[in-house]
Every structure is written in C-alpha cells, then in structure tokens.
Amino acid sequence: MKLYRKYETLREIVADVPGVVAFSGGADSSLLLKAAVDVFGEGAPAFFADSVLQSDGARTNAIRAARRIGADLRIVELVPLQWPEFTANPPERCYLCKKKVYTLFKDLLPQSDMALLDGSNLDDLQKERPGRRAIAELGVKTPLVEAGLAKADVRRLGKLLGVPTWNRESASCLATRIPAGTTISAENLGLVARYEGILIGAGFSGVRVRLCEDDSRSLKIEIKESEMKRFSQPKVRESLVAKFKAAAVDNLWLSLSGR
C-alpha cells in the first residue's frame, strides 16, 4: 500500500539522524513519535513545552499519549509571560515564540549530534505559518514533510497503527485568540480558557473563542461546521448566551464559515 510505503520512508528519515521529537500530543507529532519509537525502541525521547499557553487538558493528553506510544517524555516548563517580545504580541509573535522554544529545546538535546524533530506536515507548507521560518532558521528537521505526508495521510496512518491521538482536533496555543497588538497577559489567557470551557462543557469540540480588539467583553466564536446545526437550536443557543452573559460578556459574534 502506498500509504505504508510513505511510513517506511518516514522511518528511514527518522533513522538517518537520531533526534528528539518536539511533542504537542496532536496527531502529527504523535505519528512522528510513533516512528521514532519504532526505529529506536521504547524510551525514544520527546520534549513537551508546558506553559500558561496550553489548555488544561493539553499536558495530561501529551503525557498519556507519550506513555501509550512508549516514549520518554520530558516536560519542559516555560514562562512566556516573562518574554517582553512575546507579551507585546506583535504580528510576528508566533515566529518569536517558536524560535524561543525550539532554541531552548536544541540546547537541551542530550547529544550535540542529535536533531530536533518537528511534526509539520505537507499541508502546513500551503498555509501561513510564521513558525515555519523559525524551524528553517534553526535547522529543525520535519520528517513528515520529507516523507510526503499530508494531514489526511497522518490521520489514516495513525488510525491503522494505533496511534492514540490520530483523530484529535488540531489545536493551537491560547495566545492565538488574542488580536495582534493586544498585550498577552495571564488575565487574557485565563478569559480565553474560561470562555472556550463554556463551549466545551456544552459538548462542542475543536472550538475557538477570540477576543475582539481592545474589548475582552466582545467575543468571536468559531465552531466546526458540522456542529452549526446543533448550535442554532434555540435551547442550546439560549443556554450558551446565558452562560456567557454570566461571565460578563456583552457581545457574541459567530463565524458563519465555521472551522
């Protein structure tokens, strides 16, 4: 099968230079970590960046997934709110953050000849990803891209190989919900987590709640297109509006394009 041949290619790329996987717990980095364990055996190393930028479940999910895959996961504690260039939230924030995190990861590599491995897939090359520039500048390897694996390939392979997070929703850090130029603070990040928690608690998944510029009491909600019908049900919508009002939100805007 062509798909399995791509996975064999991935294993060959991973075997070429021993490395440590930058692990988020998502489908992409989980497949990459699975390949590393297949090649190097139980205890293949991975780094997870833990900070206030992650949702409550991200750390737990990463630990569980790495354990099931058979890797040795190192939790790296970060304090991005102490990085002035990051909290200022310029348009290049993602680039600055990725470069900071991956520079630290490279400094933590157990051996100087080891590589840092990133889980970008082929589809990521078609999107606006500021962090890609940091990956290129630091010489971080992207084995999924080299193996020609797109997102759909990653999910299908993950399912076939028993990767625990093969169908996990794509996630991004909480700072992406704060408009450029608005200072990133513990308060703003906490608001985003709280607001998204309202939707998750109502049974919605893969949600995004974005703060409006200079107004944290006005929100833009993004939900999956497949969940629009349920969201539009009067009882569901009225219940959510009441919960957001109780959280001191004045205005709610729903993105009609979905996610």
C-alpha positions, 0 to 999 in steps of 0.5 A, spaced: 500 500 500 502 506 498 500 509 504 505 504 508 510 505 503 510 513 505 511 510 513 517 506 511 520 512 508 518 516 514 522 511 518 528 511 514 528 519 515 527 518 522 533 513 522 538 517 518 539 522 524 537 520 531 533 526 534 528 528 539 521 529 537 518 536 539 511 533 542 504 537 542 500 530 543 496 532 536 496 527 531 502 529 527 507 529 532 504 523 535 505 519 528 512 522 528 513 519 535 510 513 533 516 512 528 521 514 532 519 509 537 519 504 532 526 505 529 529 506 536 525 502 541 521 504 547 524 510 551 525 514 544 525 521 547 520 527 546 520 534 549 513 537 551 513 545 552 508 546 558 506 553 559 500 558 561 499 557 553 496 550 553 489 548 555 488 544 561 487 538 558 493 539 553 499 536 558 495 530 561 493 528 553 501 529 551 503 525 557 498 519 556 499 519 549 507 519 550 506 513 555 501 509 550 506 510 544 512 508 549 516 514 549 520 518 554 517 524 555 520 530 558 516 536 560 519 542 559 516 548 563 516 555 560 514 562 562 512 566 556 509 571 560 516 573 562 518 574 554 517 582 553 517 580 545 512 575 546 507 579 551 507 585 546 504 580 541 506 583 535 504 580 528 510 576 528 509 573 535 508 566 533 515 566 529 518 569 536 515 564 540 517 558 536 524 560 535 524 561 543 522 554 544 525 550 539 532 554 541 531 552 548 529 545 546 536 544 541 540 546 547 537 541 551 538 535 546 542 530 550 547 529 544 550 535 540 549 530 534 542 529 535 536 533 531 530 536 533 524 533 530 518 537 528 511 534 526 509 539 520 506 536 515 505 537 507 499 541 508 502 546 513 507 548 507 500 551 503 498 555 509 501 561 513 505 559 518 510 564 521 513 558 525 515 555 519 521 560 518 523 559 525 524 551 524 528 553 517 532 558 521 534 553 526 535 547 522 529 543 525 528 537 521 520 535 519 520 528 517 513 528 515 514 533 510 520 529 507 516 523 507 510 526 503 505 526 508 499 530 508 494 531 514 489 526 511 495 521 510 497 522 518 490 521 520 489 514 516 496 512 518 495 513 525 488 510 525 491 503 522 497 503 527 494 505 533 496 511 534 492 514 540 491 521 538 490 520 530 483 523 530 484 529 535 482 536 533 488 540 531 489 545 536 493 551 537 496 555 543 491 560 547 495 566 545 492 565 538 485 568 540 488 574 542 488 580 536 495 582 534 497 588 538 493 586 544 498 585 550 498 577 552 497 577 559 495 571 564 488 575 565 487 574 557 489 567 557 485 565 563 478 569 559 480 565 553 480 558 557 474 560 561 470 562 555 472 556 550 470 551 557 463 554 556 463 551 549 466 545 551 462 543 557 456 544 552 459 538 548 462 542 542 469 540 540 475 543 536 472 550 538 475 557 538 473 563 542 477 570 540 477 576 543 475 582 539 480 588 539 481 592 545 474 589 548 475 582 552 467 583 553 466 582 545 467 575 543 468 571 536 466 564 536 468 559 531 465 552 531 466 546 526 461 546 521 458 540 522 456 542 529 452 549 526 446 545 526 446 543 533 448 550 535 442 554 532 437 550 536 434 555 540 435 551 547 442 550 546 443 557 543 439 560 549 443 556 554 450 558 551 448 566 551 446 565 558 452 562 560 456 567 557 452 573 559 454 570 566 461 571 565 460 578 563 460 578 556 456 583 552 457 581 545 457 574 541 459 574 534 459 567 530 463 565 524 458 563 519 464 559 515 465 555 521 472 551 522 
